[in-house]
């Protein structure tokens, strides 16, 4: 999003057995493991904004070499890898500009999407610079959108993925809670922080339901980020920072320690 969530189960989902049959006296070939093509879609939580080490060719999409899709692909060497996730992406951007690499041979797809549709950037700006009441009002507006309009937008994306890659195993990643509550924390009030966390839980619940209804796996990153929220002793999220679009995004540690294990376990 722009200031704009295996190995044990991998073989059951992604293995292709290659059995060579010969004539009399010819030994059978040993079945060989294969990792099929992988396409990584979504917004900046998938492109890796905030983690640094950006691919210069990705431009304003800011695709990081430290993002969980790149880390997983490097470890598992899929037969093909397309990384189209982009900073600031909304559901419409995925539909119009990210689905080209998908095809009948695509075996694995990951995606995080929905936060920008719900007004992530504007909501956080309002909460950082405004009063408690203005923050709560803006969050209430975002949550109404999440309940009323976002499900249909997610359905459009998920249906398009299934149509273009009918054999793919699709993993939908959610968003972390931003703040540790209680104790001393410079910046936002506990009222604001509690409301922001509740909004994160809300969008995650909607995303998880839509993913399940499409037969997709859902990756919940709440547990992996627990203890690493902002205002904790070891945050895996950037606070307000420069460049400003990296604020409230996972750091490199958040990608490798928060997102990667959740994705890997869902594959």
GIKADA-V551797 format. One record per residue. N is the residue number from 1. RES is the residue in three letters. PSI is psi in radians with two decimals (NA if undefined). OMEGA is omega in whole degrees, 0 to 359 (* if undefined). NEAR is the number of other C-alpha atoms within 12 Angstrom. Layout:
n,res,psi,omega,near
N,RES,PSI,OMEGA,NEAR
N,RES,PSI,OMEGA,NEAR
This chain:
n,res,psi,omega,near
1,UNK,2.71,183,44
2,UNK,2.45,173,41
3,UNK,0.76,175,34
4,UNK,NA,*,33
5,UNK,NA,*,46
6,UNK,-0.62,175,19
7,UNK,-0.62,184,21
8,UNK,-0.62,181,13
9,UNK,-0.03,185,14
10,UNK,-0.75,185,24
11,UNK,-0.60,182,19
12,UNK,-0.43,186,17
13,UNK,-0.58,193,24
14,UNK,0.16,185,32
15,UNK,2.41,171,23
16,UNK,2.15,180,18
17,UNK,2.20,177,16
18,UNK,1.88,185,13
19,UNK,1.97,180,13
20,UNK,2.20,181,13
21,UNK,2.27,179,13
22,UNK,-3.06,178,10
23,UNK,-2.96,181,8
24,UNK,2.32,177,7
25,UNK,0.01,180,7
26,UNK,2.22,182,9
27,UNK,2.59,175,11
28,UNK,2.51,178,14
29,UNK,2.59,178,12
30,UNK,2.28,177,12
31,UNK,2.42,185,14
32,UNK,2.33,178,15
33,UNK,2.48,179,21
34,UNK,2.38,176,22
35,UNK,1.96,185,32
36,UNK,3.14,184,31
37,UNK,2.48,183,31
38,UNK,2.30,177,40
39,UNK,2.19,181,40
40,UNK,1.98,182,49
41,UNK,2.98,168,49
42,UNK,-2.77,184,51
43,UNK,-2.81,186,47
44,UNK,-0.32,176,53
45,UNK,-0.37,173,57
46,UNK,-0.56,179,57
47,UNK,-0.40,176,52
48,UNK,0.36,175,52
49,UNK,2.32,182,48
50,UNK,-0.25,182,41
51,UNK,-0.19,180,36
52,UNK,-3.02,180,28
53,UNK,0.97,184,20
54,UNK,2.53,174,25
55,UNK,2.05,183,23
56,UNK,-0.51,180,13
57,UNK,-0.29,182,14
58,UNK,-0.15,176,20
59,UNK,-2.34,184,16
60,UNK,-0.18,176,24
61,UNK,-0.40,175,35
62,UNK,1.07,176,36
63,UNK,2.14,186,39
64,UNK,2.48,173,38
65,UNK,-0.17,179,29
66,UNK,0.08,178,33
67,UNK,2.63,185,45
68,UNK,-0.62,178,43
69,UNK,-0.71,179,47
70,UNK,-0.70,180,38
71,UNK,-0.74,180,31
72,UNK,-0.77,181,35
73,UNK,-0.68,179,30
74,UNK,-0.59,182,19
75,UNK,-0.46,189,15
76,UNK,-0.12,176,26
77,UNK,1.11,177,18
78,UNK,2.79,182,29
79,UNK,-0.47,172,22
80,UNK,2.71,180,24
81,UNK,2.12,176,29
82,UNK,2.23,186,30
83,UNK,1.70,183,42
84,UNK,0.02,177,41
85,UNK,2.54,188,45
86,UNK,2.40,177,39
87,UNK,2.36,178,39
88,UNK,-0.01,186,38
89,UNK,2.42,170,40
90,UNK,3.08,181,37
91,UNK,-0.71,179,38
92,UNK,-0.58,178,26
93,UNK,-0.64,176,27
94,UNK,-0.79,182,37
95,UNK,-0.66,186,29
96,UNK,-0.39,189,16
97,UNK,-0.01,185,22
98,UNK,-0.18,191,34
99,UNK,-0.09,185,33
100,UNK,-0.69,182,22
101,UNK,-0.25,182,28
102,UNK,2.43,175,36
103,UNK,-3.07,185,25
104,UNK,-0.37,181,20
105,UNK,-0.08,178,24
106,UNK,2.22,183,33
107,UNK,-0.34,185,37
108,UNK,2.35,178,47
109,UNK,2.40,171,50
110,UNK,2.64,179,52
111,UNK,2.45,163,50
112,UNK,2.23,182,51
113,UNK,2.68,176,54
114,UNK,-0.51,183,52
115,UNK,-0.72,180,48
116,UNK,-0.60,176,36
117,UNK,-0.65,183,36
118,UNK,-0.03,177,40
119,UNK,0.71,182,32
120,UNK,-0.90,186,39
121,UNK,-0.81,182,32
122,UNK,-0.67,179,27
123,UNK,-0.81,181,34
124,UNK,-0.64,177,42
125,UNK,-0.76,180,27
126,UNK,-0.73,183,26
127,UNK,-0.59,180,31
128,UNK,-0.72,188,28
129,UNK,-0.21,184,18
130,UNK,-3.07,180,20
131,UNK,2.99,176,19
132,UNK,-0.76,184,23
133,UNK,-0.70,179,18
134,UNK,-0.63,177,22
135,UNK,-0.83,181,30
136,UNK,-0.66,178,29
137,UNK,-0.75,181,22
138,UNK,-0.66,178,30
139,UNK,-0.68,178,36
140,UNK,-0.67,177,24
141,UNK,-0.76,179,22
142,UNK,-0.72,182,34
143,UNK,-0.57,176,34
144,UNK,-0.71,177,21
145,UNK,-0.74,180,26
146,UNK,-0.70,181,32
147,UNK,-0.73,192,26
148,UNK,-0.67,188,16
149,UNK,-0.56,186,21
150,UNK,-0.68,182,33
151,UNK,-0.76,181,32
152,UNK,-0.63,178,23
153,UNK,-0.71,176,30
154,UNK,-0.72,179,40
155,UNK,-0.71,181,30
156,UNK,-0.75,179,26
157,UNK,-0.85,183,36
158,UNK,-0.68,178,44
159,UNK,-0.67,179,26
160,UNK,-0.67,177,25
161,UNK,-0.80,181,42
162,UNK,-0.65,181,28
163,UNK,-0.67,183,20
164,UNK,-0.48,181,25
165,UNK,1.23,188,26
166,UNK,-0.35,181,23
167,UNK,0.00,187,24
168,UNK,2.53,167,32
169,UNK,2.08,186,38
170,UNK,2.24,178,40
171,UNK,2.09,178,43
172,UNK,2.16,181,48
173,UNK,2.48,177,50
174,UNK,-2.88,182,43
175,UNK,2.61,179,50
176,UNK,2.79,165,44
177,UNK,2.51,186,40
178,UNK,-0.61,194,39
179,UNK,2.50,164,41
180,UNK,2.32,183,33
181,UNK,2.71,180,27
182,UNK,2.94,179,17
183,UNK,-2.94,183,13
184,UNK,2.28,179,15
185,UNK,2.06,179,19
186,UNK,2.35,176,18
187,UNK,-2.11,186,20
188,UNK,2.58,178,31
189,UNK,2.83,177,27
190,UNK,-0.55,178,24
191,UNK,-0.83,179,22
192,UNK,-0.79,183,36
193,UNK,-0.71,179,31
194,UNK,-0.72,181,24
195,UNK,-0.67,178,33
196,UNK,-0.77,177,40
197,UNK,-0.71,180,29
198,UNK,-0.63,178,26
199,UNK,-0.65,176,37
200,UNK,-0.75,177,33
201,UNK,-0.66,182,26
202,UNK,-0.88,181,30
203,UNK,-0.62,178,41
204,UNK,-0.69,181,36
205,UNK,-0.65,179,29
206,UNK,-0.79,179,36
207,UNK,-0.78,181,40
208,UNK,-0.71,180,33
209,UNK,-0.80,180,27
210,UNK,-0.70,178,32
211,UNK,-0.81,181,36
212,UNK,-0.69,181,21
213,UNK,-0.35,176,18
214,UNK,0.06,180,27
215,UNK,0.35,180,22
216,UNK,2.77,173,31
217,UNK,2.60,178,32
218,UNK,2.31,178,37
219,UNK,1.91,181,36
220,UNK,2.01,183,36
221,UNK,0.10,182,40
222,UNK,-0.78,184,32
223,UNK,-0.72,182,21
224,UNK,-0.52,178,29
225,UNK,-0.14,180,35
226,UNK,2.23,185,27
227,UNK,-0.08,180,25
228,UNK,0.38,176,30
229,UNK,2.97,170,35
230,UNK,2.52,183,37
231,UNK,0.09,171,28
232,UNK,3.09,180,24
233,UNK,-0.27,184,16
234,UNK,1.22,185,19
235,UNK,2.45,174,29
236,UNK,0.29,177,37
237,UNK,2.49,173,40
238,UNK,2.44,169,33
239,UNK,-2.77,176,30
240,UNK,2.16,187,24
241,UNK,3.05,173,15
242,UNK,2.39,354,15
243,UNK,2.59,191,18
244,UNK,-0.46,182,20
245,UNK,-0.20,178,33
246,UNK,-0.13,178,34
247,UNK,2.48,177,31
248,UNK,0.63,175,42
249,UNK,2.70,180,49
250,UNK,2.46,172,46
251,UNK,-3.14,175,38
252,UNK,-0.67,178,33
253,UNK,-0.60,177,29
254,UNK,-0.61,176,42
255,UNK,-0.82,184,44
256,UNK,-0.59,183,31
257,UNK,-0.42,182,32
258,UNK,-0.84,184,40
259,UNK,-0.79,186,48
260,UNK,-0.84,182,39
261,UNK,-0.57,179,28
262,UNK,-0.79,177,35
263,UNK,-0.81,182,43
264,UNK,-0.69,182,35
265,UNK,-0.36,181,24
266,UNK,-0.21,182,31
267,UNK,NA,*,37
